[in-house]
Amino acid sequence: MNQKELSKSLVNTIKSPELQGLATDFTEIAFDQLSEAEGVAKEVPVVGSIVKVIRLGFSIKDIIFLKKLGKFLWHLRDVPYEKRVELVEKLEKDSKYKADVGSKIMLLLERADHFQKPMMIANAFKAYLYNEINYSQLQRINFGIDHLFIGDIDDFKSFHNNPQHAMDECVHHNLELSGLVDLDILAGGGTRPKINVLGKLFAEKVLMRG
């Protein structure tokens, strides 16, 4: 199966009415069980496609990607079927997207370096679908997720809830690189972190969605 076929299968899965009945969070399945995930494969078409690829040549990389894909789909399952179709169509009609929906999502998931990030990516797409963020903000939030060091999440949440929360300089520097925090230069020298508009959207529309 080539990337184009896999991309098409992913889009069909997102638009499938059966996704709402997904009963398995793939990240809870052991690595060795995923290659035998017949039940999950029947529930979600794209999983069956990837499982076939794995059986042709078992790869830990394939399994890790499957887990990330499963996490992404798990967090989309509560979106009504009609709204998921609307999401795909909305992205397909957006002239700025410049790539087919499936390929774009697969690239984001492939680059995700922690299993918490597929949830964030799914929540960002949900926020875009419900017009809580615009397309430019979706792109920038996905950029932030891609560059975010997962170990900084707790500090970011604490700082969002309490601007007086103390952060190490390396933490707020990394958050700045993710585009979620600005650094204000103090009159007496030094810098002070400040959550920007994008950071607030990320906290409220992505992280707090659960």
N, C-alpha and C positions, 0 to 999 in steps of 0.2 A: 504494500500500500504506500503510495507516495504522499507527499505533504498536501497536495491539492485535494486528494480524496479524503484524507484525514480531516482537513479543514472543513470540507463539505459535510462530513459526518458530524463534526462538532456543532456546526450551525443547525443541522437537523435535530440534534439532541436538545439544544437550547430551545428550539421551537416545538419540541414534542410535548403533547399533553401528558405523557407518562412521567415526565420529569418530576411533576408535583408529588407523585407517589413514591419517590426515591426513599428507600428505607435504610440505606447504608452510607455512612460517612467513610469513604475509602481509607482515610488516614488512620482509622481505627483497626484496619485489617493488616495482619502481619505481611511482611514482604513475600514470604514463600506462599501465602494463601492467595495473593493477587493473581498469580499465574494460573490459578485454578478457579478464578472468580466467576463461575458459570452463572450464579444467581444474579450478580451485579451486571454481568454482561447482557443478560436478557432484559434487565430493567432499563439500561441505558445503551443505545446503539453504538455510540462512540467507544464505550468501554469494550464491547465485543470486538470492535475493529482493532483496538490496541492490544487486547489479549492475544489475538491471532498473531500480531506482529511479534509479541513477546515469545510465543511458542515457537516461532520460526528461529529465533535466536535470542534466548533469555539475556536481558541486559538490566543491570541495576539502574542505569540511567532511564530506561523505559519505565521501570517500576516507580521510580521517584516522580517522573512526569505524570504517570497515571494517578498517583496519590494527589498531586497538586491539582490535576484536572478534576478529580473527584471532589476535592475540597471546594473548588470553584463552583461546580454544579450543585453541590450540597447547599451552598448559600444562595443559589438562585431558585431552588425548588419551591420556595414560598411565594415566588412571583407568579401570579395567575398566567395560565397558558397564553391568553390573548395579549397580555402585557409583554411577555417574552418575545412573541412574534413582532410586536410593535417595536421592541428594543432593536431587534435585528434589522428590521426595515428602516428604522430611524438612522441607524449607523450606515446602512447600505446606501441611503439617499444623501448622506452628508458628503458633499464634495471634498471636504477637508480630510476625510478619513484615509483616502489614498491607498487602501489595501482591503482585501476581502476580510470580512468580520472574523471568520474562523482563524485565518493566519495571524491576524493581529492579536487575538486572544491567546493563541498558542505561544506566540513570541513572548508575551508578557508572563505567561505561566512558566515557560522554559527558563526565563531569566530570574524568576523568584527564588531567592536563596533561603527561604524559610516557609514552613507549611502554614504559617499564619497569614502570609501575604496573599494567597489565592482568595481568602475570605475578604481581605481588603479590596482586592481587584473586583470581586463580585459586587461588593457594596458600593464601590465607585460607579459601576455600570448601573446599579439600581438608582442611585442618586441622579444620574444623567437621565435615565428613563422617566423619572418622576419630576423632571425639570427643576430639581433642587440645585443643580450645577449645570453650567453650559458646556459646550464641547471643548472649548479651550481649557476650562478648569478640569474637565475629565482627563485630558492629555497631561496636564501639569500634575494632577494628583497621582496618575499612574507613573509619571516620572519620579515623583517623590517616593512612592512605594518601592519602585525599582532601586532607588539609591539609599533608602532608609536602612540604617543598621538596627536590626530588630531589638537589640539590647537597649536602645534608647527610648523605646515605646513607653515604658513606665514613667520615665522622667518627663516625657512629652505630655502624658496624661496629667501628671501631677502639676506641671507648670501651667497647663491649660486651665485646670481647676483653681490654681493658686499662683498668680504671677510672682509671688514672693518666694516661690520654691527655688531653692538653690540648685544650680546645675553646674557640673564640671565644664570647663571651657571646651574640652574636646567634644562633649555631648552637644552643646549648642552650636558648635562649629559644624558638626556633622548634620545637625538638623537644618542649618542654614544651607548646606550643600544640597539637601533634599528639597529646598524651596519652601519649607514649611515655617521657617523662623527667619526674622531679620535681626541684624545686630545693630543696635543703636550705639553711637559713639558718645561716651559721657564727657561732660565738660572738663572734668578733672583727669581725663585719660581713661583708657580701658573701654570695654564694651559691655552692653547689657542686652540679653536676648529679648525678643518681643515676637510673639506669635502673630503672623501676618494673616491677611484675609484667607489665603489658600489654606494655611494651617488650621484656622478656625473651621473651615468647611471640611477639612480632612478629619478633624476631631469629632465634629457634630454629625456629619453625614456618612462617615465611613467607620470610624472606630466605635462610636456609640450605637451603631446599628446592631452590634453583636455578631 
